[in-house]
Amino acid sequence: MEKETEDSFSRLNVIVPARISSERTRELLGADAEAWLDECIAEKDDGSREFGTSLSLRVSDRVPRVRFDKAAIVELGNIKHRGDIYRVSISWRSSGLAPLFPVFAGTLTIDGQSLHLRGCYAPPGGSVGRLADRAILYLAAQKTAATLLEKLRDKS
């Protein structure tokens, strides 16, 4: 996982090991996306789909487990693949109180050995939010992205 910050956005790069067959990858990015993204709420003319889901931030896996969930809209684009490498554009935003939560846009790549999420997000709160992101909020972004990828992996 890496994090770089530029003026008004931060880069996110998260990799989770996952052995997923090409067939199951096509299903999870296509017809079976609801298995990990919950309810499809819109299908767009360009073929992309929006899902109403919950993004989770695990603070602790120890008992008592602490986790924060936020209702979100995740958009998946069309599947592109070359050989066993599959890519799809992915973005998310809060479904409520949007100015208080980051907006992410990037690419999800599945290569049979790992899930790789790479993109950018805009920390909320202007310059104060960017300072907070540099100090600690990027860790929350990384953990949230990793949790989403683990949810996908667990459905394979």
Secondary structure, DSSP 8 states (H G I E B T S, - for coil): -EEEEETTEEEEEEEEE----HHHHHHHHTTTTHHHH-EEEEE-TTS-EEEEEEEEEEEE-SSS-EEEEEEEEEEE---EEETTEEEEEEEEEESSSGGGS-EEEEEEEE-SSEEEEEEEEE-SSHHHHHHHIIIIIHHHHHHHHHHHHHHHHHT-
